[in-house]
């Protein structure tokens, strides 16, 4: 089982998002309902990813995305926080922080106070992938869980190019809480019938495989074998 740990930049305390991607089965929603999960909402949005023509960001495990209705996000590999099979990622959503990180990874001089859109041209960034996702967001508490412990959330996504992927996630505040969150995610995944060793690539990776096969092959040179860090990003 491969886990992503995401450290989000928060105005308050930083949060660690522990998540696992999986391939949904036809009865996944039915199983969630049987487990007492609640459907929070269904939403449709477009994600657009940007990079240089040489994929300098993605090859460095940096993923720049603009989500319709949510703004900009930059996800990139961070310092490992726990010794388990996983990838640690930092998520930036504040535009000044995104611009500073982009300049650093691309080896560019720090640009002015403009937002992300203003630096796309100067940094040589262009649209690499754009697709629409329909998401069903579920939440639940496993039987016997402490009321103070965070909910587990399950997102079930289907893209406009036919790829479906699910994600189980939990938010924790401290590194010490990660192991317990991993156990919960493993337990719920098992209840949903997900094989222990199953991995699922991120939507953007599948998009590139189908519509930009040359770019996808270039990324495989970095993220090989499939399932390595970066395979699940974006």
N, C-alpha and C positions, 0 to 999 in steps of 0.2 A: 504494500500500500504506500503510495507516494503522497506526501502532504505538502501544501504550500503554507508558509507562515507569512502573513502580511502585517507590517507595522505601519499603521496609518498615521499621517500627520494630523493631529487634532489640536484644536484651540485649547482644549483642556488636557487631560492625561492621554498619552499615546495608548492606542489599543493594538493588541496583537490579534489578528484574524487568522484562525486556524481553519484550513479548508481542504477538502478533497474533492476532486472532479471524478465523475463516473458516467457511464453510459446508461441512461434511463431505460427501463424495460416497459413494455406496454401496460403493465399493471402497477407501475411505481406510484401513481397518484392514488390508486385504490389501496395500496399498502399503507401509504401515509395516512389516509383517512382511518383505516383500521387501527393505527397506532395512536389516534387521537390528534393528529396534526390539524391545524387550522389554515385555510387558504387566506393569506393576508391580502393579496392583490394580484391582479394580472396587468401587465403593462407591455407596451411595444415601444421600442426605441432603436435609433440608428447609432452604431459605433463607427467612427472613422479613425484609422490609424495613419500616422505620419512617420516618415523616415527619409533618409537620403537615398538616392538611386542605388547606392552600394549597400544599403541596409546597415549603416554604421551603428544605429541605435540597437536594432534587434540583435545584431551579432555580438553586441556588448551586453546583452540581456537587459536592455532598456526598452520600454514599451510605452509610446506616447499615443494617447487616445483622447478623442473628443467625443463625449457621449451626449446625444441629443437630450436637452433638458437638464443635464447635470454639469456640463462644463468639461474642463481639461483634467486629465490625470496622467501622471507619469509613474510607472511601476518599474523598479529596478532592484537588482540583487543587493542584499545587505549583508551584514555580519551575522553568521549563524548564532541562534540563541539557545538551541537545544540540540543534543547529539542524537537525532533520530533521522531516518531517511526522509528528507524534506528539502524544500528550498525556502530560504528566508527572503522576503521582499519588503522594500519600503514603498509606500504609496504616497505620492505628493499630489495635493489638489490645489494648493495655493500657487497662483501663477508666478509670483516672483521666485519662489523656491524651484519651480519647474524650470524656469528660464535659466537660473543659475546652474542647475544640474545638467541641463542640455549643453550649456556652454562648456562645462567641465568635461563631459564625456566626449564632446566633439572637438575639443581642443581649440575652442574659439575664445576670443576676448569677451569679457563680460559686457553684455549689451546694455542699453539704456533701460529706463523704468517701464517700458511698454510691456503689454501682456504677451501671451504665447503666440497669438495670431500675428502679432507685429514682427516676431523674430523668425517665422517660418521661412520667409524668403532669404534673409541674411544668412541663415544657417543651412540653406540648401535643402530644406525639408519639404516633402511633397506627399500627397495622398498615396498610400500604398494599398489600403484595403478599406472597404466601406460596405456594411451590410446591416440588415434589420433583424432584430431579435424579438421574439415574443416570449415573455417570461411569466411563469406562474411561481409566486413566492409563498412558501409554506413556513410555518413555525410550529414547534412542539417542544414539550419537556418529557424526557424519558421517565418512565415509571420509577418512583423512588428517588428522583433527583431532588437535591436540596433546593428550596424555593429561592434561595439567594443566588444560585448558580445560573449562568446565562442560558437563555434558550438556544436550542439548535435551530438553525434555519436551513431550508432546502430550496434552492432555486432550480427550476426546470426550464431550460431554454431550448427554443427551436428557432433556427435561423431561416431567412428567406432563401437560402441555397440548400436547405434540406438537412442540415446537421443538427442533431439533438444532443445536448450534454446537460448533466446535472451537477450540482455542487452542494455538498454538506458543509456548513460552516458554524463556528462558534467564536464569539469575541471574548477575550480575556484581558485583564489589566496587567498581570504579572507573568514573568517567565515561568515561575513556579506552578502556574495554573495550566500550562500548556499540556503537560502529560495527562492530566485529567480530561482535558478537552479532546485529546487524541483518542482516549479510551471511549468517550461518548460517540465520537464520530465513527470509530471502528464498529461500535455496537450497533448504531443506527444503520450504517452501511450494510452490516450483516443482515439486519432485519429486513432491509429492502432488497435482499438477494444479490448484492454486489459482491463478486468474487474478491477475495482478499488482495490478490496481486493485480487486479484490473487497474489500468491507467487510461485516461482519456485526454487527448490533446485539446488545447484551447481552441476556441472558435476561429481566431485569426490564423492559427497554424493550418487548420483544415481549409480555410478560405484560400490561403496562399498555395496549398497543395493542388487545389482544383483549378484556380484561375491564374496563378503566377508560378507555374511549376519550376521555372528556372530559379526564381528567388527562393522557393521552398528548398530546392536542392542545395543552394548556397547556405541556408540555415542548417540543413542537416549536417553540413561539414562541422558546424559548431555544436549542435545539439544531437549528438550521436552517442549511443543508440537512442532511438525514440523513447521518450520517458524520462530523459535527463532534464535537469533544471532548464527552464526556458520553454520546454515543450508544452508546459501547462500554463504559461504566462499569457496575459492579454485577455 
